[in-house]
Amino acid sequence: MYRGTTPTLTFRLPIDTGSITALSLAVAQGGVVRIEKGLADMTLEGKTVSCTLTEEETLSLSAGAGREAQVQLRVGVGGQRMASQVFTVPVERILRDGAL
């Protein structure tokens, strides 16, 4: 993902999203969670969960070699809790820093 952009992260789940009661998306870098989104920030449709990051959120990430971000989705269905694998995403630089 590029800093200063508004990417939409999409997850395909093995369950229907209508049964989800809790949801958390975490984006970490350098072992620190930099972006966290909850159920109210997500779009749920069928078996797909998607979330659009803001320009400010992607600007909070650092770019360059070895500066990948880790992304994980956690889902709650009633009292049951599940987590996705941790995905590694490269964070790419932009030439002019800051918001448009």
Secondary structure, DSSP 8 states (H G I E B T S, - for coil): -BTT---EEEEE-SS-GGG--EEEEEEEETTEEEEEEEGGG-EEETTEEEEE--HHHHHTS--STT--EEEEEEEEETTEEEE---EEE--B--SS-S--
